Amino acid sequence: MRTVAIFRRELRLYDNPLLQEAEQGEFIPVFFLDEYNQQEHGDNLRALFFHALRQLQRGIEATGGRLYVVPLEQQERFFDVARPDEVRFCEDVEPHSRERDGQLKKLLEHKGIRYRVLRDSLLSPIPDSTYPSFTQFYKRHFTQHVQPERAIPMPTSLRTPALDVPTVDIPDVDTEPARSWYATEEEVQAKWQHFVANTLPRYGSLRNLPSVQGVSRMSPYIRCGMISLRQMLRDAWGVSEQFVKELAWRDFYSHLLYHYPETVNMELRPEWRGFPWRHDEEQFERWAKGETGVPLVDAGMRQLLCEGWMHNRTRMVVASYLTKNLLIDWRWGERWFYLHLVDADLAQNVGNWQWAAGCGADALPYFRIFNPVLQAQKFDPKGEYIRQYVPELREASDEQLSNLETLHHAVPDYPPPMVSPEEGRQRFLQVAREFFGESVQGRLPLERE
Ligand SMILES: Cc1cc2nc3c(=O)[nH]c(=O)nc-3n(C[C@H](O)[C@H](O)[C@H](O)COP(=O)(O)OP(=O)(O)OC[C@H]3O[C@@H](n4cnc5c(N)ncnc54)[C@H](O)[C@@H]3O)c2cc1C
């Protein structure tokens, strides 16, 4: 039996369905380098991703096997040389990946090669249609299909035949923000175990506080498949339902993208299409650089620039400030995040941006607008997160941080708010009321505040 396993975003040895029973015959791991992804992804994600691919390559070599890295254009030639009995790969919900998989299936059928499609980046199967709210999805789908499963052991000895196929080097991409995330698979395991032992039981009460180590920071490793979602579920099961729910949100957004691929650049809720978003480049740039004059927003945006990652609470606050207070198109924010996040994931990013803007599934009703000053008082009451990422504000008192109108007098290096939260809020409400009329007010359920 000769098996080809196509690795895409499952770059690990432990608990990997691609490696199930891999020791039983000849096993050929391959990664097809796709130019499209090179163009589409930001450098931070590419740097971590190729780092993870190199780790996988070493891990496979340590078992005696070999990972072939082949340009996607040479895929057919690869199969002609490899002549497998079976090809296995994992399903992917992104529109480009689905198109690519459609072509791959046709090619394999044409060549009479059997294939198996496995699930790894989702915990639950994709339902035939989506659920109108996360709560219904969680109760009627996720909890019905998802149970802790036994881990797939790590292979210790792989046999890969030598093949005369065109290969390429793994691209060499390195960025400062990505560097702090580089880790071996064992190091990722150690970080996860540390979180499980020290934080997971208190996750529900800590997860909204950006200044404490209250979240797992696993998203970059999930994105590259350096850790298994099934393992995370197993460890969280019965310990933190809140954490299991966060993993379920991930599935929810992935399923939405599968069923509504057009939402990559179009609002999910039809009544929002054509909304008069502003396209103010100068204001967008100040937001992107973390120079808005609103401390929590600036702290979040600067964390993104230096770490390629941002705490979920601040992601929600900066997204709300951009779309509601500045009235700037959510697509601009989504793209900026996508190009800078080391955990950039199309389904999660689009789903969450549309949620924050109000035009997505289970979104905040348009009249519920985060106040970034109140959010800071509630979730960063001592201003520790703000002072960490906005050094100009290190000496400002808590009281000064809470008064945006006078903060720039107390700290001359810091700009006045470019749009005060209250003015921005009033403007948004007026524009939204004119656009929607009164018809949709108050209709939407409120899930995550
Ligand atoms: C505007 C915006 C954009 C976002 N873009 C992305 C993105 O591109 N990639 C991405 O992985 N996440 C994205 N998120 C979701 C969330 O912010 C991150 O998954 C989370 O902050 C990652 O940190 P963590 O691993 O410590 O999460 P933890 O709190 O430890 O949660 C564990 C896991 O649950 C999942 N999860 C948690 N919150 C969410 C959520 N709101 N939506 C979906 N899954 C969630 C993630 O896989 C996360 O790793 C975005 C959120 C917002 C508000």
The ligand as a MOL file (V3000), in Angstrom:
LIG
                    3D

  0  0  0     0  0            999 V3000
M  V30 BEGIN CTAB
M  V30 COUNTS 53 58 0 0 0
M  V30 BEGIN ATOM
M  V30 1 C -12.1800 41.7200 14.5290 0
M  V30 2 C -11.6790 40.3330 14.8870 0
M  V30 3 C -10.8700 39.6460 13.9980 0
M  V30 4 C -10.4190 38.3410 14.3130 0
M  V30 5 N -9.5970 37.6800 13.4160 0
M  V30 6 C -9.1740 36.4250 13.7080 0
M  V30 7 C -8.3240 35.7170 12.8180 0
M  V30 8 O -7.9670 36.1840 11.7300 0
M  V30 9 N -7.8840 34.4710 13.1970 0
M  V30 10 C -8.2880 33.8890 14.3710 0
M  V30 11 O -7.8640 32.7660 14.6690 0
M  V30 12 N -9.1180 34.5340 15.2130 0
M  V30 13 C -9.5670 35.7670 14.9290 0
M  V30 14 N -10.3850 36.4360 15.8200 0
M  V30 15 C -10.9310 35.6960 16.9800 0
M  V30 16 C -10.1620 35.8280 18.2900 0
M  V30 17 O -9.8510 37.1500 18.5640 0
M  V30 18 C -8.8710 35.0090 18.3090 0
M  V30 19 O -9.1040 33.6920 17.8600 0
M  V30 20 C -8.3070 34.9370 19.7340 0
M  V30 21 O -8.0890 36.2310 20.2180 0
M  V30 22 C -7.0190 34.1440 19.7070 0
M  V30 23 O -6.3910 34.1770 20.9450 0
M  V30 24 P -6.2770 32.8820 21.8380 0
M  V30 25 O -5.7820 31.7430 21.0260 0
M  V30 26 O -5.5370 33.2540 23.0670 0
M  V30 27 O -7.8030 32.6160 22.1930 0
M  V30 28 P -8.4550 31.8610 23.4250 0
M  V30 29 O -9.2850 32.8420 24.1680 0
M  V30 30 O -7.4760 31.0840 24.1720 0
M  V30 31 O -9.5010 30.8840 22.6970 0
M  V30 32 C -9.1120 29.5910 22.2210 0
M  V30 33 C -9.4280 29.4600 20.7680 0
M  V30 34 O -10.8270 29.6370 20.5300 0
M  V30 35 C -11.0370 30.2380 19.2720 0
M  V30 36 N -11.6730 31.5440 19.4460 0
M  V30 37 C -11.6050 32.3830 20.5080 0
M  V30 38 N -12.3360 33.4930 20.2670 0
M  V30 39 C -12.8480 33.3560 19.0370 0
M  V30 40 C -13.6870 34.1700 18.2180 0
M  V30 41 N -14.1330 35.3630 18.6150 0
M  V30 42 N -13.9860 33.7200 16.9910 0
M  V30 43 C -13.5590 32.5140 16.5410 0
M  V30 44 N -12.7640 31.7230 17.2680 0
M  V30 45 C -12.4320 32.1280 18.4890 0
M  V30 46 C -9.6550 30.4640 18.6720 0
M  V30 47 O -9.3440 29.3790 17.8370 0
M  V30 48 C -8.7550 30.5050 19.9030 0
M  V30 49 O -7.4090 30.1820 19.6220 0
M  V30 50 C -10.8240 37.7360 15.5350 0
M  V30 51 C -11.6420 38.4580 16.4130 0
M  V30 52 C -12.0660 39.7350 16.0970 0
M  V30 53 C -12.9520 40.4690 17.0710 0
M  V30 END ATOM
M  V30 BEGIN BOND
M  V30 1 1 1 2
M  V30 2 1 2 3
M  V30 3 2 2 52
M  V30 4 2 3 4
M  V30 5 1 4 5
M  V30 6 1 4 50
M  V30 7 2 5 6
M  V30 8 1 6 7
M  V30 9 1 6 13
M  V30 10 2 7 8
M  V30 11 1 7 9
M  V30 12 1 9 10
M  V30 13 2 10 11
M  V30 14 1 10 12
M  V30 15 2 12 13
M  V30 16 1 13 14
M  V30 17 1 14 15
M  V30 18 1 14 50
M  V30 19 1 15 16
M  V30 20 1 16 17
M  V30 21 1 16 18
M  V30 22 1 18 19
M  V30 23 1 18 20
M  V30 24 1 20 21
M  V30 25 1 20 22
M  V30 26 1 22 23
M  V30 27 1 23 24
M  V30 28 2 24 25
M  V30 29 1 24 26
M  V30 30 1 24 27
M  V30 31 1 27 28
M  V30 32 2 28 29
M  V30 33 1 28 30
M  V30 34 1 28 31
M  V30 35 1 31 32
M  V30 36 1 32 33
M  V30 37 1 33 34
M  V30 38 1 33 48
M  V30 39 1 34 35
M  V30 40 1 35 36
M  V30 41 1 35 46
M  V30 42 1 36 37
M  V30 43 1 36 45
M  V30 44 2 37 38
M  V30 45 1 38 39
M  V30 46 1 39 40
M  V30 47 2 39 45
M  V30 48 1 40 41
M  V30 49 2 40 42
M  V30 50 1 42 43
M  V30 51 2 43 44
M  V30 52 1 44 45
M  V30 53 1 46 47
M  V30 54 1 46 48
M  V30 55 1 48 49
M  V30 56 2 50 51
M  V30 57 1 51 52
M  V30 58 1 52 53
M  V30 END BOND
M  V30 END CTAB
M  END
